[in-house]
């Protein structure tokens, strides 16, 4: 089953959090963030975010650091390696950042914020920073790092000056020998650019030649001794630099325990302030967390939708209402409402602020179980319906009374009658388990079920019938409509087709509707043909009931959904599509969409079977028997039509 975090787009919220973090360690913690399962821990994390947001609003962004290379640096120290100047500079910069954060948190004490206490856990390593700053300048060991190094470099400069002076004298005295009038270096030694034809007339060592071979770079014999002295001084300098770097590395290693503690404090602060920065970005607030099975979202906004166009969601499900069925037109916002409930709940349980009013309440959930989207997979050979059922079966396996279940278009992707039956059966199972669940659907029977089942509520996405546009507002306590005919009319479907569509859609329910309920479709004398479609022929008279309703015969054994009760058909479908079914001795009229044939009558009874034995009372059978023998004016046969539901 797809991860609920991915389905609800909680992973995108974590990516937004990571964008506010500076250190890789904090980003890893943020990516691992998930809903806490302990109420105490959840509330503590929520209060932590609130405290950081208070400090952020009052003092601005904290001077945190990315802590680049710090883990690697401490590992090298522990292994006995020598730190290079760039790494020592990183240590110094980290210490500076820690001192700045310490001062920042000192100011936060005036706000009575719990975040301020982190300042006391940051060690004062100013002495280490001063030593690094004294010895390292511009990513190099400075000459003032030690008296020995200062002396070596002074002697080096003197020798270099002597070499330069001698070489410049040679350049001026024998200009015809050289291809250029400047001193060059090869392999760290000074040389002169001698023309090829004079190379044998110039005493010295060849250090290299130009690419064309026209110039030889020769070290004159007169400066060879000075060059050797300079080379020796360079070796001394390198040894002294290594000594200084090893000394500084040892100092860093001695402070490794304090540095690790500072890193942990900075990582935690980076983690906490990333949550506070996201809260500020979303204009979010802390939410109330409860172990009661209730959710109350007041003016909640989906955090991934532009606030300028996002319509706030108001949603309430208290202990008396465990299930909400949302209906309404396509593109009306049902799925967004579903995701908003799930995502805000997940954020709150993770200790994050939510973009809603401060009065919003979220309950603790042991699991977020979602089936949103069609889930169709070519590689796994799953149709939309198969994908839905695979997810739903897994959800039913895992769901408990402490789970939040979110199902989008439950029962879709298959035969409407069977899909409706499955939808009601699944909802009844969730209701019996005491789950908190929110479901979207188009089935009118599911709306009727939610209207009558204890602990369930209908809701709808409001639709403006004047403009035929969705308003994206959730209205609880009312069932919605698809508004397909109104939308089709607005888009220009010819009136005669709308009339036919209405008759087909509501034929089985026409006796339940008053004439005023039937929409008025504008008439026109002009014939309208659909582009590219064949001309419609006059339709033949249609049967009074649907093909599915006509399948049921007297004596059929049937299953009645959602209770899955077994009954026997005592009367075929009436014009409203209702079947007469005898259940546990009582007779009821039930919509055909809630019925499924278990065993047909021809497999249970012989062709000439007298069903009055099953359905008639003893008194009726005796009266019928007397009337078959002779006319009896006093005989009365009572037909029990049962109750309609």
LUMLOLUM-954362 format. One record per residue (C-alpha): residue number from 1; x, y, z. Coordinates in steps of 0.02 Angstrom, whole numbers. Example, Ala and Ser with C-alpha at 12.3 -4.5 7.8 and 13.67 -1.06 7.14 Angstrom:
! residues 2
SITE   pos        X        Y        Z
SITE     1      615     -225      390
SITE     2      684      -53      357
! end
This chain:
! residues 645
SITE   pos        X        Y        Z
SITE     1        0        0        0
SITE     2       63      176      -41
SITE     3      134      270      106
SITE     4        5      380      192
SITE     5      138      516      207
SITE     6      156      517       17
SITE     7      -32      510      -15
SITE     8      -66      655      103
SITE     9       90      746       39
SITE    10      166      753      212
SITE    11      333      715      129
SITE    12      320      885       42
SITE    13      295      968      210
SITE    14      456      886      269
SITE    15      546      949      114
SITE    16      487     1124      158
SITE    17      555     1099      334
SITE    18      724     1044      266
SITE    19      734     1201      160
SITE    20      735     1301      323
SITE    21      874     1197      404
SITE    22     1059     1239      385
SITE    23     1146     1080      441
SITE    24     1138      909      360
SITE    25     1110      830      532
SITE    26      953      934      561
SITE    27      890      895      385
SITE    28      907      709      419
SITE    29      806      726      579
SITE    30      671      826      490
SITE    31      655      698      350
SITE    32      633      562      482
SITE    33      495      661      570
SITE    34      331      566      592
SITE    35      178      576      706
SITE    36      220      540      888
SITE    37      123      400      970
SITE    38      138      465     1150
SITE    39       27      610     1199
SITE    40      158      680     1319
SITE    41      294      680     1186
SITE    42      178      755     1056
SITE    43      130      899     1169
SITE    44      311      928     1219
SITE    45      362      942     1036
SITE    46      217     1060     1000
SITE    47      268     1171     1147
SITE    48      448     1165     1083
SITE    49      392     1231      914
SITE    50      287     1366      998
SITE    51      434     1423     1106
SITE    52      548     1435      953
SITE    53      416     1532      856
SITE    54      401     1657     1001
SITE    55      589     1687     1001
SITE    56      595     1695      811
SITE    57      458     1827      804
SITE    58      542     1931      940
SITE    59      728     1916      898
SITE    60      733     1867      714
SITE    61      827     1722      634
SITE    62      956     1641      750
SITE    63     1141     1645      694
SITE    64     1154     1456      669
SITE    65     1288     1372      564
SITE    66     1291     1230      439
SITE    67     1429     1140      539
SITE    68     1514     1092      376
SITE    69     1651      960      398
SITE    70     1637      958      588
SITE    71     1596      773      597
SITE    72     1741      731      481
SITE    73     1859      846      578
SITE    74     1824      762      745
SITE    75     1843      590      665
SITE    76     2015      639      596
SITE    77     2068      705      767
SITE    78     2018      542      849
SITE    79     2118      444      719
SITE    80     2275      547      754
SITE    81     2277      635      585
SITE    82     2336      813      559
SITE    83     2208      947      521
SITE    84     2246     1063      376
SITE    85     2224     1253      393
SITE    86     2053     1255      304
SITE    87     1985     1127      429
SITE    88     2051     1226      577
SITE    89     1967     1381      506
SITE    90     1802     1283      501
SITE    91     1824     1241      686
SITE    92     1855     1424      725
SITE    93     1702     1480      627
SITE    94     1595     1350      717
SITE    95     1653     1416      886
SITE    96     1611     1595      833
SITE    97     1437     1539      780
SITE    98     1411     1450      947
SITE    99     1458     1608     1041
SITE   100     1336     1709      937
SITE   101     1196     1585      969
SITE   102     1238     1589     1154
SITE   103     1216     1779     1153
SITE   104     1055     1761     1052
SITE   105      982     1639     1179
SITE   106     1037     1752     1322
SITE   107      919     1884     1251
SITE   108      782     1751     1239
SITE   109      785     1731     1428
SITE   110      688     1894     1441
SITE   111      547     1809     1343
SITE   112      535     1670     1472
SITE   113      558     1545     1331
SITE   114      610     1365     1364
SITE   115      723     1376     1211
SITE   116      839     1494     1307
SITE   117      902     1350     1415
SITE   118      998     1280     1267
SITE   119     1119     1425     1288
SITE   120     1183     1349     1451
SITE   121     1232     1188     1362
SITE   122     1346     1279     1239
SITE   123     1527     1270     1300
SITE   124     1641     1424     1299
SITE   125     1784     1378     1181
SITE   126     1846     1556     1155
SITE   127     2025     1508     1203
SITE   128     2032     1376     1066
SITE   129     1963     1499      940
SITE   130     2091     1631      989
SITE   131     2234     1508      966
SITE   132     2171     1453      796
SITE   133     2145     1634      744
SITE   134     2322     1680      802
SITE   135     2404     1539      705
SITE   136     2297     1532      546
SITE   137     2271     1679      430
SITE   138     2198     1672      254
SITE   139     2191     1481      264
SITE   140     2380     1473      296
SITE   141     2491     1456      449
SITE   142     2543     1633      495
SITE   143     2723     1678      530
SITE   144     2676     1733      706
SITE   145     2621     1556      750
SITE   146     2793     1522      827
SITE   147     2961     1614      848
SITE   148     3049     1475      754
SITE   149     2935     1491      602
SITE   150     2955     1680      605
SITE   151     3146     1662      603
SITE   152     3145     1531      464
SITE   153     3036     1639      352
SITE   154     3146     1793      385
SITE   155     3301     1695      332
SITE   156     3209     1628      180
SITE   157     3168     1804      124
SITE   158     3350     1856      141
SITE   159     3412     1709       37
SITE   160     3278     1738      -96
SITE   161     3331     1919     -108
SITE   162     3513     1870     -132
SITE   163     3467     1747     -270
SITE   164     3357     1874     -357
SITE   165     3492     2007     -352
SITE   166     3624     1892     -427
SITE   167     3509     1831     -565
SITE   168     3457     2008     -609
SITE   169     3641     2056     -623
SITE   170     3670     1912     -745
SITE   171     3517     1962     -848
SITE   172     3583     2140     -867
SITE   173     3762     2089     -907
SITE   174     3726     1957    -1041
SITE   175     3562     2009    -1121
SITE   176     3602     1921    -1286
SITE   177     3598     1750    -1199
SITE   178     3415     1764    -1143
SITE   179     3248     1753    -1231
SITE   180     3167     1859    -1095
SITE   181     3230     1983     -969
SITE   182     3150     1909     -813
SITE   183     3187     1775     -683
SITE   184     3078     1619     -689
SITE   185     3049     1472     -570
SITE   186     3051     1288     -612
SITE   187     3013     1153     -482
SITE   188     3028     1282     -343
SITE   189     3201     1343     -397
SITE   190     3251     1506     -482
SITE   191     3315     1498     -663
SITE   192     3353     1605     -816
SITE   193     3277     1583     -992
SITE   194     3432     1546    -1099
SITE   195     3420     1539    -1289
SITE   196     3457     1368    -1363
SITE   197     3612     1424    -1458
SITE   198     3695     1490    -1298
SITE   199     3654     1345    -1181
SITE   200     3830     1272    -1194
SITE   201     3909     1443    -1157
SITE   202     3810     1465     -996
SITE   203     3871     1374     -840
SITE   204     3734     1297     -735
SITE   205     3604     1159     -717
SITE   206     3462     1136     -842
SITE   207     3295     1132     -749
SITE   208     3185     1120     -905
SITE   209     3148     1186    -1078
SITE   210     3007     1272    -1172
SITE   211     2880     1179    -1275
SITE   212     2964     1229    -1438
SITE   213     3137     1186    -1374
SITE   214     3201     1361    -1414
SITE   215     3229     1408    -1231
SITE   216     3320     1317    -1092
SITE   217     3287     1359     -911
SITE   218     3455     1354     -825
SITE   219     3502     1379     -643
SITE   220     3670     1474     -645
SITE   221     3811     1390     -551
SITE   222     3842     1553     -457
SITE   223     3676     1539     -363
SITE   224     3672     1349     -338
SITE   225     3738     1363     -160
SITE   226     3608     1493     -115
SITE   227     3474     1385     -196
SITE   228     3524     1237      -87
SITE   229     3519     1347       68
SITE   230     3345     1407       19
SITE   231     3286     1228      -10
SITE   232     3347     1179      164
SITE   233     3254     1326      241
SITE   234     3095     1274      150
SITE   235     3108     1100      225
SITE   236     3132     1176      398
SITE   237     2980     1287      368
SITE   238     2873     1137      315
SITE   239     2924     1040      470
SITE   240     2884     1187      584
SITE   241     2714     1210      500
SITE   242     2672     1027      526
SITE   243     2724     1044      709
SITE   244     2607     1193      731
SITE   245     2463     1104      641
SITE   246     2484      948      748
SITE   247     2483     1058      904
SITE   248     2321     1142      850
SITE   249     2246      973      804
SITE   250     2287      911      980
SITE   251     2198     1062     1054
SITE   252     2044     1026      948
SITE   253     2049      844     1001
SITE   254     2061      894     1185
SITE   255     1901      996     1161
SITE   256     1811      862     1058
SITE   257     1688      821     1199
SITE   258     1635     1003     1215
SITE   259     1629     1022     1026
SITE   260     1514      871     1011
SITE   261     1397      941     1143
SITE   262     1394     1107     1052
SITE   263     1358     1017      889
SITE   264     1212      925      968
SITE   265     1143     1088     1037
SITE   266     1161     1175      870
SITE   267     1081     1028      779
SITE   268      932     1030      898
SITE   269      913     1217      882
SITE   270      924     1202      692
SITE   271      788     1068      699
SITE   272      674     1168      814
SITE   273      695     1334      726
SITE   274      661     1251      556
SITE   275      489     1207      626
SITE   276      468     1385      689
SITE   277      518     1457      520
SITE   278      391     1346      431
SITE   279      259     1402      557
SITE   280      297     1583      517
SITE   281      296     1548      329
SITE   282      123     1467      341
SITE   283       56     1591      468
SITE   284       19     1436      571
SITE   285      -29     1415      754
SITE   286      -10     1280      888
SITE   287     -155     1159      894
SITE   288     -238     1073     1042
SITE   289     -191      889     1055
SITE   290     -311      767     1138
SITE   291     -330      580     1164
SITE   292     -518      595     1140
SITE   293     -581      535      972
SITE   294     -626      705      901
SITE   295     -563      827      771
SITE   296     -612     1009      758
SITE   297     -534     1111      618
SITE   298     -578     1295      615
SITE   299     -531     1390      457
SITE   300     -400     1261      413
SITE   301     -300     1291      253
SITE   302     -210     1160      151
SITE   303      -27     1210      172
SITE   304       19     1170       -8
SITE   305     -115     1280      -87
SITE   306      -86     1464     -115
SITE   307     -167     1555       33
SITE   308     -235     1685      -87
SITE   309     -350     1557     -170
SITE   310     -369     1426      -33
SITE   311     -544     1417       41
SITE   312     -533     1382      230
SITE   313     -603     1217      291
SITE   314     -717     1201      442
SITE   315     -734     1021      498
SITE   316     -800      944      658
SITE   317     -812      764      713
SITE   318     -839      738      900
SITE   319     -858      581     1004
SITE   320    -1039      561      945
SITE   321     -989      563      761
SITE   322     -854      441      709
SITE   323     -886      446      522
SITE   324     -916      586      397
SITE   325     -975      553      218
SITE   326     -935      698      100
SITE   327    -1032      714      -62
SITE   328    -1043      844     -199
SITE   329     -995      879     -380
SITE   330     -831      833     -461
SITE   331     -696      967     -444
SITE   332     -794     1031     -295
SITE   333     -651     1005     -172
SITE   334     -700      841      -89
SITE   335     -526      765     -107
SITE   336     -441      925      -49
SITE   337     -553      927      106
SITE   338     -509      744      138
SITE   339     -323      778      121
SITE   340     -333      935      227
SITE   341     -407      837      373
SITE   342     -273      704      358
SITE   343     -124      819      328
SITE   344     -163      942      467
SITE   345     -193      798      587
SITE   346      -26      721      540
SITE   347       64      888      559
SITE   348      -11      922      729
SITE   349       32      748      792
SITE   350      211      778      733
SITE   351      227      933      842
SITE   352      207     1056      699
SITE   353       98     1210      696
SITE   354      -50     1204      578
SITE   355     -123     1339      465
SITE   356     -290     1355      555
SITE   357     -370     1447      701
SITE   358     -294     1418      873
SITE   359     -457     1337      932
SITE   360     -429     1187      818
SITE   361     -417     1018      903
SITE   362     -333      859      839
SITE   363     -337      686      914
SITE   364     -196      560      929
SITE   365     -203      422      797
SITE   366     -107      258      798
SITE   367     -111      252      608
SITE   368     -162      355      456
SITE   369     -244      238      331
SITE   370     -283      316      162
SITE   371     -353      264       -6
SITE   372     -346      421     -112
SITE   373     -318      423     -301
SITE   374     -355      286     -427
SITE   375     -197      185     -390
SITE   376     -204      107     -564
SITE   377      -46       11     -608
SITE   378       -1      -62     -778
SITE   379      155     -148     -711
SITE   380       56     -236     -574
SITE   381      -95     -264     -688
SITE   382     -210     -172     -567
SITE   383     -368      -85     -628
SITE   384     -435       64     -532
SITE   385     -559      -46     -439
SITE   386     -429     -181     -402
SITE   387     -309      -50     -335
SITE   388     -446       23     -225
SITE   389     -494     -147     -157
SITE   390     -314     -196     -124
SITE   391     -290      -38      -20
SITE   392     -457      -55       69
SITE   393     -426     -237      117
SITE   394     -258     -186      192
SITE   395     -342      -40      282
SITE   396     -472     -156      357
SITE   397     -334     -272      414
SITE   398     -245     -133      507
SITE   399     -384      -16      565
SITE   400     -425       -2      751
SITE   401     -529      114      857
SITE   402     -380      233      867
SITE   403     -350      246      679
SITE   404     -394      388      559
SITE   405     -461      316      395
SITE   406     -479      424      238
SITE   407     -563      348       85
SITE   408     -590      441      -78
SITE   409     -731      388     -196
SITE   410     -765      229      -99
SITE   411     -838       90     -208
SITE   412     -799      175     -373
SITE   413     -728       92     -528
SITE   414     -853      -51     -541
SITE   415    -1039      -89     -563
SITE   416    -1132       49     -469
SITE   417    -1247      -72     -376
SITE   418    -1106     -183     -318
SITE   419     -992      -35     -284
SITE   420    -1127       43     -176
SITE   421    -1148     -121      -81
SITE   422     -962     -133      -49
SITE   423     -955       49        7
SITE   424    -1093       26      136
SITE   425    -1019     -138      197
SITE   426     -847      -58      222
SITE   427     -920       93      312
SITE   428    -1022      -18      426
SITE   429     -866     -117      470
SITE   430     -769       43      510
SITE   431     -915      107      613
SITE   432     -924      -54      712
SITE   433     -738      -44      749
SITE   434     -756      134      812
SITE   435     -633      209      688
SITE   436     -631      394      651
SITE   437     -657      402      463
SITE   438     -695      525      324
SITE   439     -759      463      156
SITE   440     -806      543      -10
SITE   441     -937      463     -124
SITE   442    -1065      495     -261
SITE   443    -1185      353     -213
SITE   444    -1355      416     -151
SITE   445    -1379      253      -54
SITE   446    -1221      289       45
SITE   447    -1291      460       88
SITE   448    -1451      376      148
SITE   449    -1350      252      250
SITE   450    -1249      393      332
SITE   451    -1412      484      369
SITE   452    -1484      338      466
SITE   453    -1331      250      540
SITE   454    -1287      296      719
SITE   455    -1127      397      738
SITE   456    -1118      452      557
SITE   457    -1145      619      472
SITE   458    -1170      680      295
SITE   459    -1074      830      229
SITE   460    -1067      914       60
SITE   461     -959     1032      -39
SITE   462    -1065     1185      -73
SITE   463    -1112     1224     -254
SITE   464    -1174     1390     -321
SITE   465    -1325     1347     -429
SITE   466    -1329     1522     -502
SITE   467    -1154     1516     -574
SITE   468    -1143     1325     -573
SITE   469     -972     1341     -493
SITE   470     -908     1251     -337
SITE   471     -876     1361     -185
SITE   472     -757     1235     -103
SITE   473     -843     1259       65
SITE   474     -886     1108      170
SITE   475    -1061     1105      243
SITE   476    -1089      969      374
SITE   477    -1256      891      411
SITE   478    -1314      900      230
SITE   479    -1295      780       85
SITE   480    -1234      847      -82
SITE   481    -1280      815     -262
SITE   482    -1172      787     -415
SITE   483    -1259      931     -509
SITE   484    -1210      843     -671
SITE   485    -1370      892     -763
SITE   486    -1351     1073     -714
SITE   487    -1170     1075     -769
SITE   488    -1214      988     -932
SITE   489    -1350     1117     -965
SITE   490    -1228     1260     -932
SITE   491    -1104     1183    -1053
SITE   492    -1236     1175    -1190
SITE   493    -1307      998    -1191
SITE   494    -1470     1009    -1295
SITE   495    -1632     1015    -1191
SITE   496    -1704      857    -1270
SITE   497    -1549      761    -1215
SITE   498    -1561      835    -1041
SITE   499    -1743      779    -1031
SITE   500    -1695      603    -1083
SITE   501    -1550      601     -959
SITE   502    -1666      656     -820
SITE   503    -1793      520     -860
SITE   504    -1658      387     -865
SITE   505    -1577      445     -704
SITE   506    -1735      465     -600
SITE   507    -1859      343     -677
SITE   508    -1850      225     -528
SITE   509    -1876      371     -408
SITE   510    -2007      471     -503
SITE   511    -2145      428     -380
SITE   512    -2040      499     -239
SITE   513    -2017      668     -322
SITE   514    -2143      807     -337
SITE   515    -2166      895     -505
SITE   516    -2085     1052     -433
SITE   517    -1923      956     -402
SITE   518    -1897      917     -585
SITE   519    -1780     1046     -663
SITE   520    -1846     1156     -803
SITE   521    -1743     1137     -961
SITE   522    -1754     1277    -1088
SITE   523    -1847     1224    -1245
SITE   524    -1797     1273    -1420
SITE   525    -1871     1241    -1592
SITE   526    -1698     1231    -1664
SITE   527    -1626     1058    -1688
SITE   528    -1457     1037    -1604
SITE   529    -1341      897    -1655
SITE   530    -1184      850    -1560
SITE   531    -1026      878    -1666
SITE   532     -962      719    -1743
SITE   533    -1102      614    -1668
SITE   534    -1232      513    -1765
SITE   535    -1408      585    -1769
SITE   536    -1511      520    -1623
SITE   537    -1656      406    -1671
SITE   538    -1822      404    -1581
SITE   539    -1801      288    -1435
SITE   540    -1908      135    -1409
SITE   541    -2019      122    -1255
SITE   542    -1912       74    -1105
SITE   543    -1958      -56     -973
SITE   544    -2028       11     -812
SITE   545    -1882      -50     -707
SITE   546    -1695      -71     -736
SITE   547    -1618     -232     -798
SITE   548    -1540     -264     -627
SITE   549    -1707     -246     -538
SITE   550    -1792     -360     -665
SITE   551    -1673     -504     -623
SITE   552    -1759     -539     -457
SITE   553    -1895     -673     -456
SITE   554    -2012     -736     -321
SITE   555    -1920     -865     -215
SITE   556    -1744     -801     -249
SITE   557    -1630     -809      -97
SITE   558    -1543     -640      -82
SITE   559    -1413     -548       23
SITE   560    -1467     -379       92
SITE   561    -1328     -250      112
SITE   562    -1251     -180      216
SITE   563    -1306     -300      355
SITE   564    -1283     -450      238
SITE   565    -1447     -524      300
SITE   566    -1522     -668      202
SITE   567    -1699     -649      136
SITE   568    -1820     -723        9
SITE   569    -1904     -621     -130
SITE   570    -2094     -622     -108
SITE   571    -2131     -493     -243
SITE   572    -2035     -437     -401
SITE   573    -1983     -256     -427
SITE   574    -2112     -117     -425
SITE   575    -2097       37     -536
SITE   576    -1982      118     -408
SITE   577    -1858      -24     -420
SITE   578    -1901      -93     -247
SITE   579    -1906     -280     -217
SITE   580    -2020     -364      -90
SITE   581    -1908     -466       27
SITE   582    -1956     -573      175
SITE   583    -1823     -564      312
SITE   584    -1841     -663      473
SITE   585    -2028     -679      447
SITE   586    -2056     -494      411
SITE   587    -2088     -418      241
SITE   588    -1997     -263      178
SITE   589    -1978     -167       16
SITE   590    -1793     -139      -22
SITE   591    -1705      -45     -163
SITE   592    -1635     -170     -289
SITE   593    -1461      -93     -277
SITE   594    -1446     -159     -101
SITE   595    -1484     -337     -153
SITE   596    -1379     -477     -224
SITE   597    -1445     -646     -278
SITE   598    -1374     -783     -169
SITE   599    -1469     -933     -240
SITE   600    -1599     -916     -381
SITE   601    -1773     -986     -351
SITE   602    -1757    -1118     -489
SITE   603    -1617    -1199     -389
SITE   604    -1717    -1201     -228
SITE   605    -1893    -1248     -281
SITE   606    -1976    -1355     -415
SITE   607    -2063    -1262     -560
SITE   608    -2240    -1281     -491
SITE   609    -2197    -1243     -310
SITE   610    -2336    -1159     -209
SITE   611    -2251    -1006     -131
SITE   612    -2404     -972      -24
SITE   613    -2332    -1105       92
SITE   614    -2184     -988      122
SITE   615    -2264     -816      116
SITE   616    -2449     -838      164
SITE   617    -2513     -850      341
SITE   618    -2607    -1007      395
SITE   619    -2771     -909      391
SITE   620    -2739     -851      212
SITE   621    -2698    -1026      153
SITE   622    -2859    -1097      229
SITE   623    -2962     -957      151
SITE   624    -2881     -984      -18
SITE   625    -2913    -1174       -4
SITE   626    -3099    -1144       31
SITE   627    -3116    -1024     -115
SITE   628    -3037    -1150     -233
SITE   629    -3174    -1277     -185
SITE   630    -3322    -1157     -184
SITE   631    -3366     -973     -171
SITE   632    -3367     -912        8
SITE   633    -3423     -730       25
SITE   634    -3358     -722      203
SITE   635    -3181     -780      159
SITE   636    -3050     -640      169
SITE   637    -2870     -650      108
SITE   638    -2754     -517      182
SITE   639    -2601     -465       78
SITE   640    -2461     -400      188
SITE   641    -2360     -281       80
SITE   642    -2233     -254      217
SITE   643    -2144      -92      263
SITE   644    -2050       13      139
SITE   645    -1871       65      170
! end
